[in-house]
Amino acid sequence: MVSDEALTQCIRTLRRVLQDSASAPRFIETVPKHGYRFIAAVSWQSAADSSASLLAEQVPVKKDVVASLQFWQHLAQGLAGAAIAGLFGGAVYGLLAAAQLSFAGREATALGLVLLSITLLLALLAGGAVAAALSAAMVWGQARAAVILLSGVSGGLLVGSFVSLLLHEVLQLFFGRSPAQITGAGEGAAIGLATALSCLLLLRFPGKWHGVVAVLPALLIALILSQNGGVLLAGSLVQLAAQFPDAALATVASEALLRNQGHNGWVHLSAMLEAALFCAGVSLALSRSWLRVKQRNL
């Protein structure tokens, strides 16, 4: 049993906490000879509604964290695709270059390894920039086609400008001259656009023909680019060989041009193959990553 004095003391404590008054009560009213009653308005809320309101407060933070994780996941996949493309392309160029030399041995091996390293490095730089731009468009740009295309062009433009400026400055610094025509901003923007188009087509038409879908925009854009004077890696190496005729690279370029009976056809073909390989590697990796995230969210 609870004594009247203990109950009165509890009510006093409650009124003090609630800042209520016995003479003008807002929460607890004294009912003479009966006790006390709660007079404030009461609203009911179920446990489910309460949990939903708590979750609603936490959703913005959770969405930001999930979006960041998805961005880094997509970027890692895009870099992996670019690395595979760079390794494959570098290996092909390295083997072809070593085979073109009239001598074998350490110099041929060194040239092959240098070409492999250069190709891989450029693929990672370009792949990182383009994949980051496209991943950001997919995660925070609501996957709108216009945003994806613009992001692809911007990422390619940025890395193309950086690579062109860096090569020119390094060559001028160490050798006092640099080719007038080398891959740069225009080529980077074109490849970024081709990769974005490939991603959109892969998302729109997933299936067994995805490999063909991935390379079609790259082949078309690279052909248009090379016919209008643009050059990618092989074309840039030819320009470098012309500037440094005593290097082993010049021997490779001269042999390649003689065997292919002309500069333009060889450069067009190499540009198409480079663009197709890069775009396929990056776009296939990105589209698969995006589709996996989409399936998990269904």
C-alpha positions as CSV (number, residue, x, y, z in Angstrom):
1,M,0.0,0.0,0.0
2,V,1.1,3.6,-0.8
3,S,0.4,6.1,1.9
4,D,-1.4,9.4,1.1
5,E,1.8,11.4,2.1
6,A,3.9,9.3,-0.4
7,L,1.4,9.9,-3.2
8,T,1.2,13.6,-2.4
9,Q,5.0,13.8,-2.5
10,C,5.1,12.0,-5.9
11,I,2.5,14.5,-7.3
12,R,4.5,17.4,-6.1
13,T,7.6,16.0,-7.8
14,L,5.8,15.5,-11.1
15,R,4.4,19.0,-11.0
16,R,7.8,20.4,-10.4
17,V,9.3,18.5,-13.3
18,L,6.4,19.5,-15.6
19,Q,6.5,23.0,-14.3
20,D,2.8,22.7,-13.4
21,S,0.7,24.5,-10.7
22,A,-1.9,23.1,-8.3
23,S,-3.9,26.3,-8.5
24,A,-3.8,26.5,-12.3
25,P,-3.0,23.0,-13.5
26,R,-2.2,22.2,-17.1
27,F,-1.3,18.5,-16.6
28,I,-2.3,17.2,-13.2
29,E,-5.5,18.3,-11.5
30,T,-6.5,17.7,-7.9
31,V,-10.0,16.1,-7.5
32,P,-11.1,16.7,-3.9
33,K,-11.9,13.5,-1.9
34,H,-11.0,11.4,-5.0
35,G,-7.3,12.0,-5.9
36,Y,-5.7,13.3,-9.1
37,R,-6.2,13.1,-12.8
38,F,-4.2,13.9,-15.9
39,I,-5.9,16.7,-17.9
40,A,-3.5,17.4,-20.8
41,A,-4.5,16.4,-24.3
42,V,-3.3,13.0,-25.3
43,S,-2.5,11.6,-28.8
44,W,-1.8,8.0,-29.7
45,Q,1.1,6.8,-31.8
46,S,1.7,3.1,-32.6
47,A,5.1,1.5,-32.2
48,A,5.4,1.1,-36.0
49,D,4.8,4.9,-36.4
50,S,7.3,5.6,-33.8
51,S,9.9,3.4,-35.5
52,A,9.2,5.0,-38.9
53,S,9.7,8.5,-37.5
54,L,13.0,7.4,-36.0
55,L,14.1,5.9,-39.3
56,A,13.1,9.0,-41.2
57,E,15.4,11.0,-39.1
58,Q,18.3,8.6,-39.8
59,V,17.6,8.2,-43.6
60,P,19.5,11.3,-44.9
61,V,22.8,10.2,-43.2
62,K,22.3,6.6,-44.3
63,K,21.6,7.6,-47.9
64,D,24.8,9.7,-48.0
65,V,26.9,6.8,-46.7
66,V,25.3,4.3,-49.1
67,A,25.8,6.7,-52.1
68,S,29.5,7.2,-51.2
69,L,30.0,3.5,-50.9
70,Q,28.3,2.9,-54.3
71,F,30.5,5.6,-55.9
72,W,33.7,4.0,-54.7
73,Q,32.5,0.6,-55.7
74,H,31.7,1.8,-59.3
75,L,35.0,3.7,-59.5
76,A,36.9,0.6,-58.4
77,Q,35.2,-1.5,-61.0
78,G,35.8,1.1,-63.7
79,L,39.5,1.2,-62.8
80,A,39.7,-2.6,-63.0
81,G,38.2,-2.5,-66.4
82,A,40.6,0.2,-67.6
83,A,43.5,-1.7,-66.1
84,I,42.6,-4.9,-68.0
85,A,42.2,-2.9,-71.2
86,G,45.6,-1.2,-70.6
87,L,47.4,-4.5,-69.9
88,F,45.9,-6.1,-73.0
89,G,46.6,-3.2,-75.3
90,G,50.1,-2.6,-73.8
91,A,51.0,-6.3,-74.3
92,V,49.9,-6.2,-77.9
93,Y,51.8,-3.0,-78.7
94,G,54.8,-4.2,-76.8
95,L,54.9,-7.5,-78.7
96,L,54.4,-5.8,-82.0
97,A,57.1,-3.3,-81.3
98,A,59.6,-5.9,-80.3
99,A,58.8,-8.0,-83.4
100,Q,59.3,-4.9,-85.6
101,L,62.9,-4.4,-84.5
102,S,65.6,-5.9,-86.7
103,F,67.4,-7.1,-83.6
104,A,66.4,-9.0,-80.5
105,G,67.5,-9.2,-76.9
106,R,67.5,-6.7,-74.1
107,E,66.6,-3.6,-76.1
108,A,63.6,-5.3,-77.7
109,T,62.4,-6.5,-74.3
110,A,63.0,-3.1,-72.7
111,L,60.9,-1.4,-75.4
112,G,58.1,-3.9,-75.0
113,L,58.0,-3.3,-71.2
114,V,58.1,0.5,-71.6
115,L,55.2,0.4,-74.0
116,L,53.3,-1.9,-71.7
117,S,53.9,0.5,-68.7
118,I,53.0,3.6,-70.7
119,T,49.8,2.0,-72.0
120,L,48.8,0.8,-68.5
121,L,49.5,4.1,-66.9
122,L,47.5,6.1,-69.5
123,A,44.6,3.6,-69.3
124,L,44.5,4.0,-65.5
125,L,44.6,7.8,-65.7
126,A,41.9,8.0,-68.3
127,G,39.9,5.2,-66.8
128,G,40.0,6.8,-63.3
129,A,38.8,10.2,-64.6
130,V,36.1,8.9,-66.9
131,A,34.9,6.2,-64.4
132,A,34.8,8.8,-61.6
133,A,32.7,11.2,-63.6
134,L,30.3,8.6,-64.8
135,S,30.0,7.0,-61.4
136,A,29.2,10.4,-59.9
137,A,26.5,11.0,-62.5
138,M,25.0,7.6,-61.8
139,V,25.0,8.0,-58.0
140,W,24.2,11.7,-57.6
141,G,22.9,12.7,-61.0
142,Q,19.9,10.3,-60.9
143,A,21.2,8.4,-63.9
144,R,19.9,10.9,-66.4
145,A,21.2,10.3,-69.9
146,A,22.2,14.0,-70.4
147,V,24.1,14.1,-67.1
148,I,25.9,10.8,-67.9
149,L,27.0,12.1,-71.4
150,L,28.1,15.4,-70.1
151,S,30.1,13.7,-67.3
152,G,31.8,11.4,-69.7
153,V,32.9,14.3,-71.9
154,S,34.0,16.3,-68.9
155,G,36.1,13.4,-67.4
156,G,37.7,12.7,-70.8
157,L,38.4,16.4,-71.4
158,L,40.1,16.8,-68.0
159,V,42.4,13.8,-68.3
160,G,43.2,14.5,-72.0
161,S,44.2,18.1,-71.2
162,F,46.3,17.0,-68.2
163,V,48.1,14.2,-70.2
164,S,48.8,16.5,-73.2
165,L,50.1,19.3,-71.0
166,L,52.3,16.9,-69.0
167,L,53.8,15.2,-72.0
168,H,54.6,18.5,-73.7
169,E,56.2,20.0,-70.6
170,V,58.3,16.9,-69.9
171,L,59.5,16.6,-73.4
172,Q,60.3,20.3,-73.6
173,L,62.1,20.2,-70.3
174,F,64.3,17.2,-71.0
175,F,64.7,17.2,-74.8
176,G,64.0,20.8,-75.8
177,R,61.3,19.9,-78.3
178,S,57.9,18.3,-78.4
179,P,55.5,17.0,-81.2
180,A,53.0,19.6,-82.4
181,Q,50.3,16.9,-82.7
182,I,49.7,14.6,-79.7
183,T,46.7,13.2,-78.0
184,G,45.0,15.8,-75.8
185,A,41.7,17.4,-74.7
186,G,39.8,16.8,-77.9
187,E,40.7,13.1,-78.0
188,G,40.0,12.7,-74.3
189,A,36.5,14.3,-74.7
190,A,35.7,12.1,-77.6
191,I,36.7,8.9,-75.8
192,G,34.8,10.0,-72.7
193,L,31.7,10.5,-74.9
194,A,32.1,7.1,-76.5
195,T,32.4,5.5,-73.0
196,A,29.3,7.3,-71.8
197,L,27.3,6.2,-74.9
198,S,28.5,2.6,-74.4
199,C,27.3,2.7,-70.7
200,L,23.9,4.0,-71.7
201,L,23.5,1.4,-74.4
202,L,24.6,-1.4,-72.1
203,L,22.1,-0.3,-69.4
204,R,19.3,0.0,-72.1
205,F,20.1,-3.2,-73.9
206,P,21.7,-5.7,-71.5
207,G,22.1,-9.2,-72.9
208,K,24.4,-11.5,-74.8
209,W,25.3,-8.9,-77.4
210,H,26.6,-6.5,-74.8
211,G,30.2,-6.8,-76.0
212,V,29.3,-5.6,-79.5
213,V,27.1,-2.8,-78.0
214,A,30.1,-1.7,-75.9
215,V,32.5,-1.1,-78.8
216,L,30.2,0.3,-81.5
217,P,30.2,4.0,-80.2
218,A,34.0,3.8,-79.7
219,L,34.7,2.5,-83.2
220,L,32.5,5.1,-84.8
221,I,33.8,8.1,-82.7
222,A,37.4,7.0,-83.1
223,L,37.1,6.7,-86.9
224,I,35.6,10.2,-87.1
225,L,38.2,11.5,-84.7
226,S,41.2,10.1,-86.6
227,Q,39.8,11.2,-90.0
228,N,39.7,14.7,-88.6
229,G,43.3,14.7,-87.5
230,G,43.0,13.4,-83.9
231,V,45.5,10.9,-82.6
232,L,45.5,8.4,-79.7
233,L,48.4,6.5,-78.2
234,A,49.7,4.9,-81.4
235,G,49.4,8.2,-83.4
236,S,51.2,10.0,-80.6
237,L,54.0,7.5,-80.6
238,V,54.5,8.0,-84.3
239,Q,54.7,11.8,-83.7
240,L,57.3,11.1,-80.9
241,A,59.3,8.9,-83.2
242,A,59.4,11.6,-85.9
243,Q,60.9,14.0,-83.3
244,F,63.5,11.5,-82.1
245,P,64.6,9.6,-85.2
246,D,67.6,7.9,-83.5
247,A,65.5,6.1,-80.9
248,A,64.4,2.5,-81.2
249,L,60.8,3.7,-81.3
250,A,61.5,5.5,-84.6
251,T,62.7,2.2,-86.1
252,V,59.5,0.5,-85.0
253,A,57.3,3.3,-86.4
254,S,59.2,3.4,-89.7
255,E,58.8,-0.4,-90.1
256,A,55.1,-0.3,-89.3
257,L,54.4,2.5,-91.7
258,L,56.3,0.7,-94.5
259,R,54.5,-2.5,-94.0
260,N,51.1,-0.8,-93.8
261,Q,51.9,1.3,-96.9
262,G,50.9,4.6,-95.4
263,H,50.4,6.6,-92.3
264,N,46.7,7.3,-92.3
265,G,45.2,3.8,-92.6
266,W,47.5,2.5,-89.8
267,V,46.6,5.4,-87.5
268,H,42.9,5.1,-88.2
269,L,42.9,1.4,-87.4
270,S,45.0,1.7,-84.3
271,A,42.8,4.6,-83.0
272,M,39.7,2.4,-83.5
273,L,41.2,-0.6,-81.7
274,E,42.5,1.5,-78.8
275,A,39.1,3.3,-78.3
276,A,37.2,0.1,-78.6
277,L,39.4,-1.7,-76.1
278,F,39.3,1.2,-73.6
279,C,35.5,1.8,-73.9
280,A,34.7,-1.8,-73.7
281,G,36.8,-2.4,-70.6
282,V,35.4,0.7,-68.7
283,S,31.8,0.6,-69.8
284,L,31.3,-3.2,-69.3
285,A,32.8,-2.9,-65.8
286,L,30.7,0.1,-64.9
287,S,27.4,-1.1,-66.3
288,R,27.7,-4.5,-64.5
289,S,28.4,-2.6,-61.3
290,W,25.4,-0.3,-61.8
291,L,23.1,-3.3,-62.6
292,R,24.2,-5.2,-59.6
293,V,23.4,-2.2,-57.3
294,K,20.0,-1.8,-59.1
295,Q,19.2,-5.5,-58.6
296,R,20.0,-5.3,-54.9
297,N,17.7,-2.3,-54.4
298,L,14.7,-4.0,-56.1
